[in-house]
Amino acid sequence: MPQYETIIGLEVHVQLKTDSKLFCGCSTQFGAPPNSQVCPVCLGMPGALPVMNRQAITLAVKAGLALNCNIPPMTKWDRKQYFYPDLPKGYQISQYDLPICADGFLDIDDPASEGDTRRIGLIRAHLEEDAGKSQHDEASGRQDSRIDLNRCGTPLLEIVSQPDMRSSAEAKNYLTELKLLLTHLEVSDCEMQEGSLRVDANINLHLDVDGKKIATPIVEVKNMNSFRAVERALDYEAERQYAHWEETGQTIKDAPKTTRGWDDSREQTFAQREKEESADYRYFPDPDLLPVRLPRSFIDQVRDTIQETPAQARDRLQTQHGLSAYDADVIVNQGAAMLGYFETVADVSGDPKRASSWIQQDVLRTLKEQETSIEEFPIPAKRLGELLGRVRSGDLDNNRARDVFAYLIDNDSDVDSACTALGIEAVDSGEIESLCQKLLDDNPQVVQDVRGGKQQAVGRLIGQAKKVNPNANPQQVRETLLKLING
């Protein structure tokens, strides 16, 4: 059986976070009634002229800079001719030979080697308008189709990678890091269920046959809207292409590029059509739109607005807060809002590692249980920081702190009021010492065990101390017991 290498390149369509469309003032808000956000420009009606959205240009440049791209001094618009029922103009305004961003890269975790990174090259990122949406109601038996043109003219940035990925796991890591970067920079919300991020995957195989390298025909799997679908489609397609090559011996020289769809329920791709080449689209410069000059001063202004990237945030959490690479990764990968939440908790509590631990265990678990987001989490970051600060100072043990945490989830209360409501109060050291002395008097075997070298024997008494006084700090009880035994 010949060895083969999977060759993957991705085209990611990202909806830019603008209030209005790329060439008109219609809203881009998701979920509006069908065909309620359209105008003569969206519909390409005669005499309607497009006007560029400056915010879309700014966001595209911002994304390009963050993706280490070159921003050329001039970019222009082209018409890409093709017919679809949901594209009323009969052409799409896109960018052909002068994209707004070119030649960048994105570093991702290498799934084949923990701790290493892989650099994925980017060919280009160009602006274009989206088409509308066709809805085919075959399930009801009526077999009718409806067209919603609300998405017509929505600004997209198409980010095209080099064919640098070698597995579905690499593709998933690439998409995860790209989504994280774009949401951190507020370039896009990347809401896949709303169509704000869609993926086309190009894949073929390179085989080693009797010392000679051959390639299978390239297949483009279109319009996947979940990372899981991308992974499964790539795995399926690699196996299908290998089986097809075994059956036919067909190579890239024998067949044109084709497009296939992904059927999630059947977990397989299906043939759609042979892929058009660029000549088939009859690109030509759009006569209604002037080329756009991008002065260095403008690009520098945009560059100054770029906040910390996720990769920089991971490094900073490790160097500034002493987190492990794993913990920093978990926090940053939750998004910019969670990163901000962590930083406040860490600063207020003065204990970044404890803040990280509580967020990963208690906060994330609660978010999952309540199916909510950190923006809607009922405990403000400053309040959780105050709570963890008391754990750090020894005023509260972890168990009692978790009682307070649970109370704060259900009640809009400050930490002091929560402690009062739960009957939590500081225990005098003299009271702890009296309690410990009584426990030792009642359990002489523990005293003998400790004096015999088994210090862990005091653990049997800590639970008893908590039963007598729930406010007793376990660490304080342990230290007091050992002090009394050892004199």
Helices and strands as residue ranges (DSSP letters): E 3-15, H 40-43, H 54-66, E 74-75, E 78-81, E 91-94, E 101-109, E 117-129, E 133-137, E 144-148, E 155-161, H 168-184, G 192-194, E 197-209, E 212-215, E 219-224, H 227-248, E 258-263, E 268-274, G 278-281, E 284-285, E 292-293, H 296-304, H 310-321, H 325-333, H 336-349, H 352-358, I 359-363, H 364-370, G 374-376, H 381-393, H 398-410, H 415-421, H 429-442, H 444-451, G 455-458, H 459-468, H 474-486
